[in-house]
């Protein structure tokens, strides 16, 4: 199985705990920097918006990450 995008193995319980919440409401207990980078890449790739609370949460996590650069191919 291969993945050309933001894929990561998650347990069923972790996935259930996330539900449909965004980053302002839920972050994984580990690898938050990776999760935020992937979240931002998806938003940029597909031209999705983020509300103020989501942007604040993204900025808060990203400020503590050592490598916050991402490369994104935008879908047109």
Secondary structure, DSSP 4 states (H G I P E B T S, - for coil): ---SSS-----HHHHHHHTT--TTT---SS-HHHHHHHHHHHHHHHT----HHHHHHHHHHHTT-S------PPP-
